[in-house]
Amino acid sequence: MSQRTRYVGIDAHKATLSIAVAEEVGQPVDHGRIANEPEAVRKLVRGLGGAGTRLVVAYEAGPTGYALHRANAEACGNSR
């Protein structure tokens, strides 16, 4: 079974996260905003990932990025 890659870009703000998603081919698409909370990140990862999908997530570095990294790593099951 081949695995597709989906790219997720996150612009972090104090209260919200702006999300953009790109497939392997094509332009990124605005996926909207979610709350800057661990449960919202877990829900996002569950909704975009799944069997046969490899998520590659990048986020804006800065003071709001530390908690986001921990939530994303937990949701994805890794620590990178």
NUSELO-472331 format. One record per atom (N, C-alpha, C): z negated, x, y negated; residue in three letters; atom name. Coordinates in steps of 0.1 Angstrom, whole numbers, plus 2048, in hexadecimal, padded with zeros to 3 digits. Atoms other than C-alpha are relative to their C-alpha. Layout:
# NUSELO-472331
<w:Z&u:X&v:Y&aa:ALA&at:CA> .
...
***
This chain:
# NUSELO-472331
<w:800&u:809&v:80C&aa:MET&at:N> .
<w:800&u:800&v:800&aa:MET&at:CA> .
<w:800&u:809&v:7F4&aa:MET&at:C> .
<w:7FF&u:7F8&v:80C&aa:SER&at:N> .
<w:80A&u:80F&v:7DF&aa:SER&at:CA> .
<w:7F6&u:7FA&v:7F5&aa:SER&at:C> .
<w:80A&u:804&v:80A&aa:GLN&at:N> .
<w:7F2&u:80E&v:7C2&aa:GLN&at:CA> .
<w:807&u:801&v:7F2&aa:GLN&at:C> .
<w:7FB&u:7FF&v:80D&aa:ARG&at:N> .
<w:7FD&u:805&v:79F&aa:ARG&at:CA> .
<w:7F5&u:805&v:7F6&aa:ARG&at:C> .
<w:809&u:7FB&v:80A&aa:THR&at:N> .
<w:7ED&u:814&v:780&aa:THR&at:CA> .
<w:801&u:7F8&v:7F4&aa:THR&at:C> .
<w:801&u:808&v:80C&aa:ARG&at:N> .
<w:7E1&u:800&v:763&aa:ARG&at:CA> .
<w:7F8&u:808&v:7F6&aa:ARG&at:C> .
<w:807&u:7F9&v:80B&aa:TYR&at:N> .
<w:7D7&u:811&v:742&aa:TYR&at:CA> .
<w:7F9&u:7F7&v:7F7&aa:TYR&at:C> .
<w:808&u:808&v:809&aa:VAL&at:N> .
<w:7BB&u:803&v:72D&aa:VAL&at:CA> .
<w:7FB&u:809&v:7F5&aa:VAL&at:C> .
<w:805&u:7F9&v:80B&aa:GLY&at:N> .
<w:7B4&u:80F&v:70A&aa:GLY&at:CA> .
<w:7F5&u:7F7&v:7F9&aa:GLY&at:C> .
<w:80B&u:808&v:806&aa:ILE&at:N> .
<w:793&u:805&v:6F9&aa:ILE&at:CA> .
<w:7FD&u:807&v:7F3&aa:ILE&at:C> .
<w:805&u:7FC&v:80D&aa:ASP&at:N> .
<w:78B&u:808&v:6D4&aa:ASP&at:CA> .
<w:7F2&u:7FA&v:7FE&aa:ASP&at:C> .
<w:80E&u:805&v:800&aa:ALA&at:N> .
<w:765&u:806&v:6D2&aa:ALA&at:CA> .
<w:7FB&u:7FE&v:7F1&aa:ALA&at:C> .
<w:807&u:803&v:80D&aa:HIS&at:N> .
<w:752&u:7F6&v:6B5&aa:HIS&at:CA> .
<w:7F2&u:7FC&v:804&aa:HIS&at:C> .
<w:80E&u:803&v:7FD&aa:LYS&at:N> .
<w:72D&u:7EE&v:6B3&aa:LYS&at:CA> .
<w:7FE&u:7F4&v:808&aa:LYS&at:C> .
<w:803&u:80D&v:7F9&aa:ALA&at:N> .
<w:72F&u:7CA&v:6BE&aa:ALA&at:CA> .
<w:80C&u:7FC&v:80A&aa:ALA&at:C> .
<w:7F5&u:805&v:7F8&aa:THR&at:N> .
<w:752&u:7C7&v:6CE&aa:THR&at:CA> .
<w:809&u:80C&v:805&aa:THR&at:C> .
<w:7F7&u:7F7&v:7FA&aa:LEU&at:N> .
<w:76C&u:7DA&v:6E2&aa:LEU&at:CA> .
<w:80E&u:7FA&v:7FF&aa:LEU&at:C> .
<w:7F3&u:805&v:801&aa:SER&at:N> .
<w:791&u:7D6&v:6DA&aa:SER&at:CA> .
<w:808&u:806&v:80C&aa:SER&at:C> .
<w:7FA&u:7FB&v:7F4&aa:ILE&at:N> .
<w:7A6&u:7D9&v:6FA&aa:ILE&at:CA> .
<w:80F&u:7FF&v:7FF&aa:ILE&at:C> .
<w:7F2&u:7FF&v:7FE&aa:ALA&at:N> .
<w:7CA&u:7E3&v:700&aa:ALA&at:CA> .
<w:803&u:804&v:80E&aa:ALA&at:C> .
<w:7FC&u:7FD&v:7F2&aa:VAL&at:N> .
<w:7DB&u:7E3&v:722&aa:VAL&at:CA> .
<w:80E&u:803&v:801&aa:VAL&at:C> .
<w:7F2&u:7FC&v:7FD&aa:ALA&at:N> .
<w:7FA&u:7F5&v:72E&aa:ALA&at:CA> .
<w:802&u:801&v:80F&aa:ALA&at:C> .
<w:7FC&u:7FE&v:7F2&aa:GLU&at:N> .
<w:80C&u:7F3&v:74F&aa:GLU&at:CA> .
<w:807&u:80D&v:801&aa:GLU&at:C> .
<w:7F9&u:7F3&v:7FF&aa:GLU&at:N> .
<w:81E&u:811&v:75D&aa:GLU&at:CA> .
<w:80D&u:800&v:7F8&aa:GLU&at:C> .
<w:7F3&u:801&v:807&aa:VAL&at:N> .
<w:83E&u:805&v:74C&aa:VAL&at:CA> .
<w:7FE&u:7F5&v:7F5&aa:VAL&at:C> .
<w:801&u:809&v:80B&aa:GLY&at:N> .
<w:83F&u:7F4&v:72A&aa:GLY&at:CA> .
<w:7F7&u:804&v:7F5&aa:GLY&at:C> .
<w:809&u:7FE&v:80B&aa:GLN&at:N> .
<w:82C&u:7F2&v:70A&aa:GLN&at:CA> .
<w:7F2&u:7FB&v:802&aa:GLN&at:C> .
<w:80D&u:805&v:800&aa:PRO&at:N> .
<w:807&u:7EE&v:706&aa:PRO&at:CA> .
<w:7FF&u:7F2&v:7FA&aa:PRO&at:C> .
<w:802&u:80E&v:804&aa:VAL&at:N> .
<w:7FB&u:7CA&v:701&aa:VAL&at:CA> .
<w:7F2&u:7FE&v:7FB&aa:VAL&at:C> .
<w:80E&u:803&v:805&aa:ASP&at:N> .
<w:7DD&u:7BF&v:6EC&aa:ASP&at:CA> .
<w:7FA&u:7F6&v:809&aa:ASP&at:C> .
<w:807&u:809&v:7F7&aa:HIS&at:N> .
<w:7C4&u:7B0&v:704&aa:HIS&at:CA> .
<w:7F5&u:7F9&v:7FA&aa:HIS&at:C> .
<w:80B&u:807&v:807&aa:GLY&at:N> .
<w:7AC&u:7A4&v:6EA&aa:GLY&at:CA> .
<w:7F4&u:808&v:7FE&aa:GLY&at:C> .
<w:80D&u:7FA&v:802&aa:ARG&at:N> .
<w:788&u:7AB&v:6E3&aa:ARG&at:CA> .
<w:7F6&u:7FB&v:809&aa:ARG&at:C> .
<w:80B&u:804&v:7F8&aa:ILE&at:N> .
<w:769&u:7AA&v:6F8&aa:ILE&at:CA> .
<w:7F3&u:805&v:7F9&aa:ILE&at:C> .
<w:80D&u:7FB&v:805&aa:ALA&at:N> .
<w:744&u:7AF&v:6F0&aa:ALA&at:CA> .
<w:7FE&u:80E&v:805&aa:ALA&at:C> .
<w:803&u:7F3&v:7FC&aa:ASN&at:N> .
<w:738&u:7D2&v:6F1&aa:ASN&at:CA> .
<w:7F3&u:800&v:807&aa:ASN&at:C> .
<w:80C&u:802&v:7F7&aa:GLU&at:N> .
<w:720&u:7CB&v:70E&aa:GLU&at:CA> .
<w:805&u:804&v:80E&aa:GLU&at:C> .
<w:7FD&u:7FC&v:7F3&aa:PRO&at:N> .
<w:71F&u:7D9&v:731&aa:PRO&at:CA> .
<w:806&u:7F5&v:809&aa:PRO&at:C> .
<w:7FB&u:80B&v:7F7&aa:GLU&at:N> .
<w:725&u:7B7&v:742&aa:GLU&at:CA> .
<w:80E&u:7FC&v:7FC&aa:GLU&at:C> .
<w:7F3&u:803&v:804&aa:ALA&at:N> .
<w:744&u:7B1&v:72D&aa:ALA&at:CA> .
<w:80A&u:80B&v:805&aa:ALA&at:C> .
<w:7F7&u:7F5&v:7FB&aa:VAL&at:N> .
<w:752&u:7D3&v:737&aa:VAL&at:CA> .
<w:802&u:7FF&v:80F&aa:VAL&at:C> .
<w:7FE&u:803&v:7F2&aa:ARG&at:N> .
<w:74B&u:7CB&v:75C&aa:ARG&at:CA> .
<w:80A&u:7F5&v:803&aa:ARG&at:C> .
<w:7F7&u:80C&v:7FE&aa:LYS&at:N> .
<w:75D&u:7AA&v:759&aa:LYS&at:CA> .
<w:80E&u:805&v:7FD&aa:LYS&at:C> .
<w:7F2&u:7FB&v:803&aa:LEU&at:N> .
<w:77B&u:7BC&v:748&aa:LEU&at:CA> .
<w:805&u:808&v:80B&aa:LEU&at:C> .
<w:7FB&u:7F7&v:7F6&aa:VAL&at:N> .
<w:77D&u:7D6&v:763&aa:VAL&at:CA> .
<w:803&u:7F8&v:80D&aa:VAL&at:C> .
<w:7FD&u:809&v:7F4&aa:ARG&at:N> .
<w:77B&u:7BB&v:77F&aa:ARG&at:CA> .
<w:80D&u:7F9&v:7FE&aa:ARG&at:C> .
<w:7F4&u:808&v:803&aa:GLY&at:N> .
<w:796&u:7A7&v:76E&aa:GLY&at:CA> .
<w:80D&u:808&v:800&aa:GLY&at:C> .
<w:7F4&u:7F8&v:801&aa:LEU&at:N> .
<w:7AE&u:7C3&v:768&aa:LEU&at:CA> .
<w:803&u:809&v:80D&aa:LEU&at:C> .
<w:7FE&u:7F7&v:7F4&aa:GLY&at:N> .
<w:7A8&u:7D7&v:788&aa:GLY&at:CA> .
<w:802&u:7F7&v:80C&aa:GLY&at:C> .
<w:7FF&u:807&v:7F3&aa:GLY&at:N> .
<w:7A6&u:7CD&v:7AC&aa:GLY&at:CA> .
<w:808&u:808&v:80A&aa:GLY&at:C> .
<w:7F9&u:7FA&v:7F6&aa:ALA&at:N> .
<w:7B7&u:7D5&v:7CC&aa:ALA&at:CA> .
<w:80E&u:804&v:7FC&aa:ALA&at:C> .
<w:7F3&u:7FB&v:804&aa:GLY&at:N> .
<w:7D6&u:7EA&v:7C7&aa:GLY&at:CA> .
<w:802&u:804&v:7F2&aa:GLY&at:C> .
<w:7FF&u:7FD&v:80E&aa:THR&at:N> .
<w:7CF&u:7F1&v:7A3&aa:THR&at:CA> .
<w:7F6&u:80C&v:7FC&aa:THR&at:C> .
<w:808&u:7F4&v:805&aa:ARG&at:N> .
<w:7C3&u:813&v:795&aa:ARG&at:CA> .
<w:7FF&u:7FE&v:7F1&aa:ARG&at:C> .
<w:802&u:800&v:80F&aa:LEU&at:N> .
<w:7B4&u:810&v:772&aa:LEU&at:CA> .
<w:7FD&u:80D&v:7FA&aa:LEU&at:C> .
<w:802&u:7F4&v:808&aa:VAL&at:N> .
<w:7B6&u:82C&v:75A&aa:VAL&at:CA> .
<w:7FC&u:7FC&v:7F2&aa:VAL&at:C> .
<w:806&u:805&v:80C&aa:VAL&at:N> .
<w:79F&u:826&v:73D&aa:VAL&at:CA> .
<w:7FD&u:80B&v:7F6&aa:VAL&at:C> .
<w:803&u:7F7&v:80B&aa:ALA&at:N> .
<w:79D&u:838&v:71C&aa:ALA&at:CA> .
<w:7FA&u:7F8&v:7F4&aa:ALA&at:C> .
<w:807&u:807&v:80B&aa:TYR&at:N> .
<w:786&u:830&v:6FF&aa:TYR&at:CA> .
<w:7FE&u:80A&v:7F5&aa:TYR&at:C> .
<w:802&u:7F8&v:80C&aa:GLU&at:N> .
<w:780&u:83C&v:6DC&aa:GLU&at:CA> .
<w:7F3&u:807&v:801&aa:GLU&at:C> .
<w:80C&u:7F9&v:800&aa:ALA&at:N> .
<w:766&u:857&v:6DB&aa:ALA&at:CA> .
<w:7F8&u:7FE&v:7F4&aa:ALA&at:C> .
<w:809&u:802&v:80B&aa:GLY&at:N> .
<w:749&u:853&v:6C4&aa:GLY&at:CA> .
<w:7F3&u:7FB&v:804&aa:GLY&at:C> .
<w:80D&u:804&v:7FC&aa:PRO&at:N> .
<w:726&u:846&v:6C2&aa:PRO&at:CA> .
<w:7FF&u:7F3&v:808&aa:PRO&at:C> .
<w:800&u:80C&v:7F8&aa:THR&at:N> .
<w:72F&u:825&v:6D2&aa:THR&at:CA> .
<w:806&u:803&v:80E&aa:THR&at:C> .
<w:7FA&u:7FD&v:7F3&aa:GLY&at:N> .
<w:740&u:837&v:6EF&aa:GLY&at:CA> .
<w:7F7&u:803&v:80C&aa:GLY&at:C> .
<w:809&u:7FC&v:7F5&aa:TYR&at:N> .
<w:722&u:843&v:703&aa:TYR&at:CA> .
<w:7FC&u:7F4&v:809&aa:TYR&at:C> .
<w:804&u:80B&v:7F8&aa:ALA&at:N> .
<w:716&u:821&v:70E&aa:ALA&at:CA> .
<w:80D&u:7FA&v:807&aa:ALA&at:C> .
<w:7F4&u:805&v:7FA&aa:LEU&at:N> .
<w:73A&u:816&v:714&aa:LEU&at:CA> .
<w:804&u:808&v:80C&aa:LEU&at:C> .
<w:7FD&u:7F8&v:7F5&aa:HIS&at:N> .
<w:740&u:834&v:72A&aa:HIS&at:CA> .
<w:7F8&u:7FD&v:80C&aa:HIS&at:C> .
<w:809&u:803&v:7F5&aa:ARG&at:N> .
<w:722&u:82C&v:73F&aa:ARG&at:CA> .
<w:803&u:7F2&v:806&aa:ARG&at:C> .
<w:7FC&u:80D&v:7FB&aa:ALA&at:N> .
<w:72C&u:807&v:742&aa:ALA&at:CA> .
<w:80D&u:801&v:808&aa:ALA&at:C> .
<w:7F3&u:7FF&v:7FA&aa:ASN&at:N> .
<w:750&u:810&v:74B&aa:ASN&at:CA> .
<w:7FE&u:807&v:80E&aa:ASN&at:C> .
<w:802&u:7F8&v:7F4&aa:ALA&at:N> .
<w:745&u:82A&v:765&aa:ALA&at:CA> .
<w:7F9&u:7F8&v:80B&aa:ALA&at:C> .
<w:807&u:809&v:7F7&aa:GLU&at:N> .
<w:72D&u:811&v:775&aa:GLU&at:CA> .
<w:80A&u:7F6&v:806&aa:GLU&at:C> .
<w:7F7&u:80B&v:7FC&aa:ALA&at:N> .
<w:747&u:7F6&v:776&aa:ALA&at:CA> .
<w:80B&u:805&v:809&aa:ALA&at:C> .
<w:7F6&u:7FB&v:7F8&aa:CYS&at:N> .
<w:761&u:80D&v:785&aa:CYS&at:CA> .
<w:7FB&u:808&v:80C&aa:CYS&at:C> .
<w:806&u:7F9&v:7F4&aa:GLY&at:N> .
<w:749&u:81D&v:79E&aa:GLY&at:CA> .
<w:801&u:80F&v:800&aa:GLY&at:C> .
<w:800&u:7F1&v:801&aa:ASN&at:N> .
<w:74B&u:841&v:791&aa:ASN&at:CA> .
<w:7F9&u:804&v:7F3&aa:ASN&at:C> .
<w:807&u:7FA&v:80C&aa:SER&at:N> .
<w:73C&u:858&v:777&aa:SER&at:CA> .
<w:809&u:808&v:7F7&aa:SER&at:C> .
<w:7F7&u:7F8&v:808&aa:ARG&at:N> .
<w:75B&u:868&v:768&aa:ARG&at:CA> .
<w:804&u:7F8&v:7F3&aa:ARG&at:C> .
***
